[in-house]
């Protein structure tokens, strides 16, 4: 499957809040680090930089 699941997006959110790196998050959800980077960039709040899943 090419798209991220809701569960994977939730995992990204939680791990970001806990201070994990994008590489660590990518390994945890089984996706490439560039996929995680794009997901974060596309879904960050412009006002405060918080990730919205």
N, C-alpha and C positions, 0 to 999 in steps of 0.2 A: 504494500500500500504506500502511495506516495505522500499522502497527506498525514499531518499529525492528528492523532486522536485527542479527544478531550482529556483523557487521562494523561497523555504525554504533555499536553499544554499545562495541565495542573502541576505535574511534576516539575516542569521548567519553572513555574511560578514559585513553588515551595523551595526549590533548590536555590533559585536566585536570592530569595529572602534570607536563606541560611548562609549565603556567601560562597556557594560553589562556583567554580569557573565554568565557562561555556564548554570547555573540553570535558570536564567531569560530568556535566549534565548530558552532553551528547553520548558519552559512554553509558550512562545510566539508562537512557531511553532507546539506545540502539540506533541512533541517527548520526550523520556526519556533523562535525562541529559547525560547518558553514550553514547547515539547515537550522541549527539552533540560533546562530547569529542572526540569520534573516528573520526568523520567527520573532525574536526579541525586538529587532529593529522595526519590523512592520507593526508590532502590537504594543509599542511603548506610548504612554501618555505624553504628549508634547509639553504639557505644563509641568509635570514633576518627574518624568522619566520612568515612572512605574510601569512594569509589565502588566498588560491586561490580557488574560486568556479567555 
